[in-house]
């Protein structure tokens, strides 16, 4: 994984905190057997797949209000 890939994904997301949360959630999904949203190479890690999905616009997110209105949650 290159630093350039992280920087490109950060440009799409805009916040390092959100990027960490998005990648973390997607890595968990991939580990549970979810299918990648793009064609992958055999040596790519789950983290690299998640970053590439963000960079290519295949994986998006939105901020959702909690039902009680106290905070915002990240929906991937």
Residue pairs with C-beta under 8 A, 6 or more apart in sequence:
1 45
1 47
1 48
1 51
5 48
5 51
5 52
5 55
6 19
6 51
8 51
8 55
9 19
9 23
9 51
9 54
9 55
10 16
10 19
12 54
12 55
12 57
13 19
13 22
13 54
13 61
18 61
18 74
19 54
21 74
22 50
22 54
22 59
22 61
22 74
22 76
23 47
23 50
23 51
23 54
25 74
25 76
26 46
26 49
26 50
26 53
26 59
26 76
27 46
27 47
27 50
30 36
30 46
30 49
30 50
31 46
36 49
36 53
37 53
37 58
37 59
38 49
38 52
38 53
38 56
38 58
40 49
44 52
50 59
53 59
59 76
60 76
61 74
61 75
61 76
62 74
62 75
63 72
63 73
63 74
63 75
64 72
64 73
64 74
64 75
65 71
65 72
65 73
66 72
66 73
